[in-house]
Amino acid sequence: MGIADVAAVRALNTVYAAALEDSVTYRHDCPDNGWLAGQLGKEWVILLVAELDARIVGGPTAYELPKLEAARSEIYLYDLAVVETYRRRGIATSLIKEVQHIVAETGA
């Protein structure tokens, strides 16, 4: 995802809010579009979405973090959720596999 995908981030935050039962942290209206676009433009932010039936039904948020104890980076999977009615269809597994491909590509 890139800087033009702010609406998708907001939709994914709605999925997180429901799945994690945390509508305070995962508000649809915060932060503002400029801040979100800025974060989406950073290489170390990894955000994917799964779309079915013309709606975002899940996704992971991960971050690449440089380590201080070694000359390497690690990818941390921070959030992962799928809308309840779309669970048990392999969506989360497919998303994790895609994150694994990104990890392999980056050498993290």
TAURQUI-V818275 format. One record per helix or strand. SS is the DSSP state (helix for helix, strand for strand). FROM is the first residue (numbers start at 1). TO is the last residue. If there is no record, write none. Layout:
BEGIN
{{SS,FROM,TO} {SS,FROM,TO}}
END
This chain:
BEGIN
{{helix,6,19} {helix,33,40} {strand,45,47} {strand,50,52} {strand,55,66} {strand,73,82} {helix,84,86} {helix,91,106}}
END
